[in-house]
Amino acid sequence: DWRMDSFVETTIQQLKEKIGNGKALCALSGGVDSSVAAVLMSKAIGKQLTCVFVDHGLLRKDEGDQVEAVFGPDGPYDLNFIRVNVQERFYEKLKGVTEPEQKRKIIGEEFIRVFEEEAKKIGAVDFLVQGTIYPDVIESGLGKSAVIKSHHNVGGLPDYVDFKEIVEPLRLLFKDEVRKAGRELGIPDYLVNRQPFPGPGLGIRIIGEVTAEKVKIVQEADAIYREEVAAAGVDKNLGQYFAALTNMRSVGVMGDFRTYDYAIALRAVMTSDFMTAESAQLPWEVLHKVTNRIVNEVKGVNRVMYDCTSKPPATIEFE
Ligand code: XMP
């Protein structure tokens, strides 16, 4: 794609000139926008860039390691990468909390605190890198500068990081163009083609209290679901699909034993703008296979249900 070729080359050149010998800091979520912004920056200024990746323990299965494989020291890019492992810290904060808005607030605020602590260790930087894309610019109102985009818009970044200027290398691109640029830059498909994933992560896909045990359950179930849907090739028209852990336990039977375990809810939606969405009609064979695998392979689950609700009245996420 000649247009993306030239976007990538021109942008790297422009960033080089703009940043000069300066230092830059990027909050990396592993989402496509922040990943592409980080790689463009690293191609332009190498080690003058530091990326901070906060692993809050609410990511999908193996996601933290996948992000590290790409951006860490064994990956193809030349940048400073800091993975902050704060899983336990988040679980501690979320202990006993069941109210959805409260959970979001805690996760968002704690994310900011962690990022702030890391930024302080790095010291003053010249540039803060944001993966703002064109639709974000529009949303925040033309003519105004884009609202600073924090980790997937949780909370909101900050007066706390000591920097002089914001750089937004993607601010003229639409999502599909960001993905093209990502491929051009050699970012693996599993990052480039990622579905949208909310900032509060699995925290809002576990109804009720979040615990390490429940995170593990929903991660395993979700990984099986995504694997089977992709293998069956039925993911093409889906805007988003994932497993959630309901807070319901029910009676089942396993061999000679009675079980009393959780129910997993599967969701798959078709949507163009995420404001409205329609529940997708996944083939029964696929749902059946996913169900069998989940109840057999995921400890603590004895029932699987499919969410047929549209948005509205339901939201896409469960909280
Ligand atoms: P709902 O659940 O409101 O979700 O139908 C609409 C879209 O937004 C995503 N979502 C979030 N994204 N931070 C985000 O960055 C959040 O707190 C958040 N909550 C929901 C959701 O995944 C869907 O794509």
Residues whose N, C-alpha, C, O or C-beta is under 5 A from the ligand:
A	BS01	XMP	H152 N153 P196 F197 P198 G199 P200 F274 T315 I316 E317
